[in-house]
Amino acid sequence: MCSPKKVKCFKCFEWFDKSDNDQECPKCGDFKCPLCGACMCRLTDNEKKLVLAMISTYETFLKKKLGTDYDFEKHKKIEEEIN
């Protein structure tokens, strides 16, 4: 549903442009930060829970506002591993 062009790294907290970085992690579905190389795989289980909760909350909010679904499947494997 939501596809921002710029995202903030969960590890180094720097902004990066997704269109300049096509390295999506096959395990977690997150984009690897071009600055520090981190993706959700580099987070602790508690940090992953926070990130997934924020993504889910944000996408659910946008779904109610815009009426389209976010494909959460790419994050499903990580969510299942930490629950």
Secondary structure as GFF3:
##gff-version 3
##sequence-region A 1 83
A	DSSP	beta_strand	6	8	.	.	.	ID=ss1
A	DSSP	beta_strand	15	17	.	.	.	ID=ss2
A	DSSP	three_ten_helix	18	20	.	.	.	ID=ss3
A	DSSP	three_ten_helix	40	42	.	.	.	ID=ss4
A	DSSP	alpha_helix	45	66	.	.	.	ID=ss5
A	DSSP	alpha_helix	73	82	.	.	.	ID=ss6
###
